[in-house]
Amino acid sequence: MQSDILNSMQTSIDGDREASTSVACEPMWFQTHFVGCMEMYADVETVAAYFDVHQGWFKRCARPMQADALGENGYALTIGRFGALGYEVEPKIGLNLLPQQNRVYLIETIAIPDYVPPGYDVEFKAAQELIEIPADYSNIKLRNTEDLPSTMTRVEWNLDLKVGVCFPKFIHALPLPLVQKTGDRLLAQIVKQVSRRLTYKVQEDFHSTIGRDRLELFKKKRAKTSNFDLCRQCSGSNGTGEEIPEEIETP
């Protein structure tokens, strides 16, 4: 009799544990919109020529994230491991870098063959526009500026990102505003961390390909503007559209 009661209690405990860790089928969605820019010390044609052959630099600049090629213009990008509220996820997303149209480069989500995301879904839409502007070297000490271009290129980008997560049921037992706020904050943290790292590496890689003087120029300019925001969050899941400035750590 006592044995039957103990077995019944253990079955109940195991059932509660399994129920708390099982995944709910309805995802909770988080979304954000970011805008940002990066400066390239070259004319727009030179920058476009570099962007057009992303096969030569994207995987290199994405490190330490793993980027595996998917066809001619796609990549399977493993972002890294992130977690909050006792739940962790290692996002992996398929990105398609579309060929330019009038100096605008679009990036969209694509499926990764033979891969089923474990409990999450991502919708990624980004655009980068190359804008040529006059170059200004007045506040930078350089040995010579005779060979530097009279124009430079400003790469302006925007990102719309939606992430749906099928949380374990124990997460759904928490207050919904807490989960929403934590998820929004974590999503913004991921975007800031990735954009900070990728922006710097792309700038460094590009300038190193066009000469030591351009690389020196970029690093001196970057040192003077290291406290400036590389990007800012314009809206989150609350849908207000209000601008929310975000400080970015420098590389």
C-alpha positions in Angstrom: 0.0 0.0 0.0 2.7 2.5 1.0 4.7 1.5 -2.1 1.6 2.3 -4.3 1.3 5.7 -2.7 5.0 6.5 -3.2 4.8 5.4 -6.8 1.7 7.5 -7.3 3.4 10.6 -5.8 6.5 10.1 -8.0 4.4 9.8 -11.1 2.6 13.0 -10.2 5.9 14.8 -9.5 7.4 13.6 -12.8 4.2 14.7 -14.6 4.4 18.2 -13.2 8.1 18.5 -14.1 7.4 17.3 -17.6 4.5 19.7 -18.0 6.6 22.7 -16.8 9.4 22.0 -19.2 7.4 21.1 -22.2 7.1 23.8 -24.9 3.9 25.7 -25.6 2.8 25.5 -29.2 1.8 29.2 -29.5 4.9 31.4 -29.9 5.2 34.8 -28.1 6.4 37.4 -30.6 8.9 40.2 -30.0 9.8 42.8 -32.6 12.1 45.8 -33.0 13.2 48.4 -35.5 16.8 49.7 -35.7 18.5 52.3 -37.8 22.2 53.0 -38.1 25.0 54.0 -40.4 28.7 53.5 -41.1 31.2 55.7 -43.0 33.5 54.5 -45.7 36.4 56.7 -46.9 36.0 56.1 -50.6 33.7 57.1 -53.5 30.4 55.3 -53.8 31.5 53.2 -56.8 34.4 51.7 -54.8 32.2 50.9 -51.9 29.6 49.3 -54.2 32.2 47.1 -55.8 33.1 45.8 -52.4 29.5 45.2 -51.3 28.7 43.5 -54.6 31.2 40.6 -53.8 30.1 39.8 -50.3 31.3 36.2 -50.9 34.8 37.6 -50.3 34.2 39.3 -47.0 30.9 38.4 -45.2 32.1 35.1 -43.6 35.4 36.7 -42.6 33.7 39.8 -41.0 31.0 37.7 -39.3 33.5 35.9 -37.1 33.2 34.7 -34.3 29.7 34.0 -35.5 29.6 31.0 -37.8 28.4 31.8 -41.4 27.9 28.9 -43.8 27.2 29.7 -47.5 23.8 28.9 -48.8 24.0 29.1 -52.6 25.3 32.3 -54.3 23.9 34.9 -52.0 22.7 33.2 -48.9 24.3 32.3 -45.5 23.3 30.3 -42.5 24.4 32.5 -39.6 24.7 31.2 -36.0 24.3 34.2 -33.8 25.5 32.8 -30.4 23.9 31.7 -27.2 21.6 34.0 -25.3 19.3 33.5 -22.4 17.0 35.1 -19.8 14.6 33.9 -17.1 16.2 30.5 -17.0 15.7 29.9 -20.7 18.5 29.8 -23.3 18.4 29.8 -27.1 21.1 29.8 -29.8 19.6 31.6 -32.8 20.5 30.4 -36.2 19.1 32.3 -39.2 19.2 32.1 -43.0 20.0 35.4 -44.7 19.8 36.2 -48.4 22.0 39.2 -49.5 20.2 40.4 -52.6 22.1 42.1 -55.4 22.0 45.9 -55.3 19.3 48.0 -56.9 20.3 51.6 -57.4 22.8 51.4 -54.6 20.3 49.8 -52.2 21.1 46.3 -50.8 18.3 44.3 -49.3 18.7 41.4 -46.8 15.9 38.9 -46.3 15.2 35.7 -44.3 15.5 32.4 -46.2 15.0 28.9 -45.0 18.0 26.8 -44.0 17.9 23.4 -45.8 17.3 20.4 -43.4 17.1 22.7 -40.4 14.1 23.1 -38.1 14.5 26.0 -35.6 14.1 24.5 -32.1 11.2 26.5 -30.7 11.7 29.9 -32.4 11.0 31.7 -35.7 12.8 34.8 -37.1 11.6 37.3 -39.7 14.5 39.6 -40.8 14.3 42.4 -43.2 17.1 44.9 -43.7 18.1 47.5 -46.2 21.5 49.3 -46.7 21.7 52.4 -48.9 25.0 53.9 -50.2 25.0 57.7 -50.1 28.0 59.7 -51.4 28.8 62.9 -49.4 31.7 65.4 -49.3 34.7 64.1 -47.3 35.9 66.1 -44.3 39.4 65.5 -42.9 39.7 68.8 -40.9 39.6 67.3 -37.4 42.0 64.4 -38.1 45.8 64.6 -38.0 47.2 62.9 -41.0 50.6 62.9 -42.6 49.1 63.9 -46.0 45.7 64.2 -47.5 46.6 64.8 -51.2 45.8 61.2 -52.2 42.6 61.0 -50.2 39.2 61.2 -52.1 37.2 64.4 -52.1 34.0 62.3 -51.4 33.2 59.5 -49.0 30.3 57.1 -48.7 27.7 56.9 -45.9 26.1 53.5 -45.6 22.6 54.0 -44.0 20.8 50.9 -42.8 17.6 49.9 -41.2 16.4 46.6 -39.8 13.0 45.2 -39.0 13.3 42.1 -36.8 10.5 39.9 -35.5 11.2 36.8 -33.3 8.6 34.3 -32.2 9.6 32.0 -29.3 7.8 28.9 -28.1 8.7 29.1 -24.5 8.5 26.2 -22.0 5.3 26.3 -20.0 7.1 27.4 -16.9 7.9 30.7 -18.6 4.2 31.3 -19.4 3.5 31.0 -15.6 5.5 34.3 -15.2 3.7 37.7 -15.5 3.3 38.5 -19.2 4.6 42.1 -19.0 7.8 40.7 -17.4 8.4 38.2 -20.1 7.6 40.8 -22.8 9.9 43.4 -21.4 12.7 40.9 -20.8 12.4 39.5 -24.4 12.4 43.0 -25.9 15.5 43.9 -24.0 17.3 40.7 -25.0 16.3 41.2 -28.6 17.7 44.7 -28.6 20.9 43.5 -26.8 21.4 40.9 -29.6 20.9 43.5 -32.4 23.3 46.0 -30.7 26.0 43.4 -30.1 25.9 42.0 -33.6 25.7 45.3 -35.3 28.5 46.8 -33.2 30.8 43.9 -34.1 29.9 43.5 -37.7 29.9 47.2 -38.5 33.4 47.7 -37.2 34.8 44.6 -38.9 33.3 45.5 -42.3 34.7 49.0 -42.0 38.1 47.7 -41.0 38.1 45.1 -43.7 37.0 47.4 -46.5 39.6 50.1 -45.7 42.4 47.6 -45.5 41.6 46.5 -49.0 42.0 49.9 -50.5 45.3 51.0 -48.8 47.1 51.7 -45.6 46.3 55.4 -45.7 42.5 54.7 -45.7 42.9 52.2 -42.9 44.8 54.8 -40.9 42.2 57.4 -41.6 39.4 55.1 -40.5 41.0 54.1 -37.3 41.8 57.7 -36.4 38.3 58.9 -37.2 36.9 55.9 -35.3 38.9 56.8 -32.2 37.4 60.3 -32.2 33.9 59.1 -32.5 34.0 55.9 -30.4 31.4 57.2 -28.0 28.9 57.9 -30.7 26.0 55.5 -31.3 26.4 53.1 -34.2 22.7 52.5 -34.3 19.5 53.3 -32.3 16.3 51.5 -31.6 13.3 53.3 -33.0 10.5 51.0 -31.8 9.9 47.8 -30.0 7.0 45.4 -29.4 4.9 48.2 -27.8 4.4 49.6 -31.4 4.6 53.2 -30.3 7.2 54.1 -32.8 8.8 56.4 -30.3 12.6 56.8 -30.7 14.5 55.0 -28.0 18.2 55.9 -28.0 20.5 53.1 -27.2 24.1 53.3 -26.2 26.5 51.0 -28.1 29.7 49.6 -26.7 32.7 50.2 -28.9 34.8 47.3 -30.3 
